[in-house]
C-alpha cells in the first residue's frame, strides 16, 4: 500500500505542480520525491501526474485519488491529535475562513467573545474570497468557512447563521426607500471580481458585468467604494452589519424589490460532516447566531451570489 510519506509527496506535488517546489515544501531532494511518487504510481497501477504537460497536470486517476488521500491524511492527523490530547501536550488549532465583506464587521464584533468561549483553542482567522474559502475547505486547509449562501454539498454541513439586508449607499437619492428603477442610469461602484456581494449587486441591479464604463479595483474595500460614490456620484451596495460612521449612515437606504421585499443575503457556516473539532465550530456558530439574530425582519428576499447553486 502507498505510505503516508508518499501521500504527502503526492499532495504537495498536486499543489505546486513542480517537482522542485514540492520537494522544497517537503524538505527532501527532488530525486527523492520523484522516485517515491513513481513507486506510488507503480503500486496503484495508474499514473497520477501527466508529465508530458507543462506545467504538470493531474491525470483523471490523479483527480479522483486526491480527495481520498486528503481524507486519509486528515484521519491520520486525528490519531496524532488524540495521542497529544491524552498526553496533555495538545493545544487545539481551529482555522476559520471568513469572506471579506463579513470579516470586516464579524471579527471585531466576535473576536473577544470567541476568545472567552474557546479558552483552550488557538483560533486562526483567515480572510478569504468565497472561491478560495471553498477550495481551502476542500483541501482541509481550514476547518470551517463563513460565507454567503445558499451553498449545499452533501459532504459539508451547512448551517444558517442569519439573514442580512443589503442596503444601497446613494447620497444623491433623497427618498427614504429606493426601488430598482431609481438606480437606472446611475454609476454602480463594485467590489472586485471574486467577491460574492459584487455578484449579488450585478444580479439585483441588472448590471452588465464587465462593462467598459465600470470602475473596478482589486480588493474588498467598502469604505473606498463609498468614498468614490461621494466624490463621483452613483451608488454601491453595503451589508446591513457593516460598520459605517454616523456621517455616512444617513446615506444608507433600504432597497425595495418589485415583490415589495428587501434584498438580503443569507450568511452560512460550512464545515465537514465529520470532524473532531465540531464542538468548537458549534460554539462559534452559536455565538454568531446570538449576536446577529437580534435584527430579524421578515420581508427579506435572499439574492443568490451563485446562479448555479441558487435555490
N, C-alpha and C positions, 0 to 999 in steps of 0.2 A: 504494500500500500504506500501511497505518497506520504512522505513525512511532513510534520508540522513546519520544519525548516523550508522544505521545498514549496509548501503552500505560501509561506511568507514571501519567498522569492517570486513566485508567480503573481501574487497580488501586487508586489512592488513594481514588477515589470508592466503589469496591466495599467498602472497609474502613470508611470514615467515614459513608457513606450520607447525606452532607450536602455540598452544593456548596461552602459557605463553609469548612467544616473541611478538606475535601480540598484546596481552594485554599491554605489556610494551610499545610497539610502540604507542598505542592509549591512554596511561596513564589512564588505567582502570584496575580493578581486572580481573583475569582470569575467575571467575564465571560470572561476568557481561557480558564480551564479549561472552562467550559460550552461555549464556541464550539469548542474543539478536540475535545471529546467528540462534539459534533454532527457535525463534519466526519468523525470516525472512523466514526460510525454511517452517514453517507451513503456513505462508501467501501465499508463492509462490506455495506450494503444491508438491515440489520436494526437495530432499536432494542436497545441494550444495557441501558438502565435504563427502568423504568416510572415516569415522572414523575407519574403520576396518583395514586400511592400515597404515603401519609405514615405512617411515614418511607419514603424512596425504596427501591425494590426492584429487584433484577436481573430481567430477562426470562428466559425459557427460553434464548434465544440467549446472553444475557449469562452465565448459569451455565455453559453449555457452552464459552464463549470463555475464561473466566478461567484454567483450568488451562493452556491453550495459551499465553496471554500470560505467565503465570508462568514457563513453560519457556523461552520466547523471552528474557525478561529475565534468566533465570539463565544462559543460554548467552552472552548479550551481556556479562554480568559476567565470565564466564570469559575472554573476549577481553581485557578491560581488565586482569584479573589477570595474564594471560600477558605483556602488554606491560610491566607493572610488574616482574614477575619478571625478564624479560630485561634491563631497565634497572637492576636491582639495588636498586630502591626499594620492594620489596614485603615487608610483614610479613603472613604468613598469618593470617587470622582464622578461628577454629573455634568455632562456637556449639553448645553441648551442653545439651540439656534433660533433666532428671532428675526423676522424680516424688518428692514429699517424703519418703515412707517409705523410699526408697532413698538419696536425697541426704543424709539425716541421718547416715548412717554412711559412705557411699561417698566423699563429698567430703573429710572428714577423713582417711580411710584412703588415698585415691589422689591427693590434690592434689599432694603433693611428688613422687610418682612420675611423674605426668603432666608436671610442670614439668621434670623432668630428662630425660625421654624426648622431649619436644617443645620443645626449647630455642628453635627459631626460630618458634614458633607462639604467637599471642596467644589463649589459651583463655578463652572466656566461658561460664560455667556458669549456667544458669537453672533454678530450681526451679519446676516446672510440674505441676499435676494432669494425669492421663492425657489427658483430653479436650483440654486446652489444648496439651499437648505434641504430640498428633496433628495438631491444627489448625496449630500453628506449623511442623511438618514439611511439611504440605501447602502452606502459604504460603511455604515456603523461608525462614522467619524463623530457623530453627535448621538445623544440618547433620546432626544425629543426635539420637536420643532413647533414653533408657534407661527402660524401663517394665516392668511385669509382663505376661507373655504369658499365653496364646498370642495373637498378633495377626499375621495374614498378609494381605498385599495385594501383588499382582504387581509393582506399580511400586516397592515398597520391598524392600530386602534385610533380612531378619530373621535375626539371629544369636543363638543361645542362649548365654548367659553362664554361668549357674549356677542350681542349684535352692536354694531357701531354705525350711527348715522354718518353719512358723508355730506359735509357742508360745502357751500360754494363761497369762496373769498372773492368778492367783487365790489370794490369801493365805489365804482361809478353807477351801480344799480341802487336805486333808492327804495324799492319795495322791501317789505319785511320778508316776503317769500319770493322765491324765484322759480319760474316754470321753465321747461326746456327751451321754449321759443324765445325767452328773454336772452338766451346765450347766443342765438344766431347772429353771426357777423362779428362777434367778439373774439379776440385773440385768445386761444387756450394756451396756458403755460403748463407744460407737462413734466413729470419726472422722466428720467432716462429710461430706456428700454430695459426690461428685466424687473421693473417694479410693478407689482400687480395692481396698485392703485392707478397707475397710468392706464393699464388695460381696461379697468372699470370706467375711467374717465372717457376713454376713446369710445367704449361701447355705449355708455349712457348718453354722452353729449353728441353722439353720431359724428365723431371727428374722423376724417380720412387720415389714418395713421401714416406717418411718413411724408406728410405734405411739405412742399418746399418752403412754405411760409412758416412752418412750425419751428420755434426756437427750442433747442434741445441741449442737454449737457449730461456729462457722465457723473451721476451721483444721486443721492436721495434727499437733498436739502430742501425741505418745505419752506423754511424761513427765506431762503434765497428766491424761491418761486413767488412768495407773497411780496417780497421787495420788488421783483420785476413787474408784478401786476401794478403795484403802487406807482412805479415810475412810468411804465409804458401802457397802462390800461389793460383791459381784458379780464381774465378770471383764472382761478385754479381751484381744485377740489382739495379739501382738508378734512382729515378724520376728526370726529367729534372730540375724542380724548386728547388730541394733540395740544401741547401747551402753547397757547397764543397769548401775548401780552394784552393788557386791557385796551390799549390804543388800537390794536388791530382787531380785537374781538368784535368790535361794533360793526365791522365789515363782513362778518361771517353770517350767512343767511341759510335757511333751510331750502332745499330744492323740493319741488313738488312734481311728481310724475303725472303722466296722462291718466293714471289709475287713481289719482289723488292720494298717493302714498309717497313716502320719503325714501330715496335710495340709501342703501346701507350695505355694509359688508359684514360677513359672519366670521368671527375670529375663532380658530380651532387649534387644538393641540394634537399633534401626531406623535405616536410612539409605537415601537414594536409590540406585537401581541404578547410576546414572551420576553421578559427582561427581569433581571434581579433587582433593577432599580425602579420598578413600577411604584413601589410605596413612596419613594421620594418624588417621582414625577406626579403622582396623585396629590401630594402635598402642595406642589407648585400650582397644579390645576385648581385645587380647591381655593387657594388664596386668591388666585386671579378672578375666579368666579365671584368670590365675596367682594372683591374690590370694585368690579365693573358691572355687577348686576344691579347697582343702585338706580341706574338710568335704564328703564325698561319700557320704551314706547312701543305701542302695539302696531301702528301703521307704517312699519318699515318694510321695504321691498329689497331683498338681497340681490345685489348686482354681481354676477359672476365675473371673475377675472380670467377664467379659462373656459372658453366656449366648448371645448372638447369634453370637459368634465362638469358642465353646468347641470343643475337639477331641473 
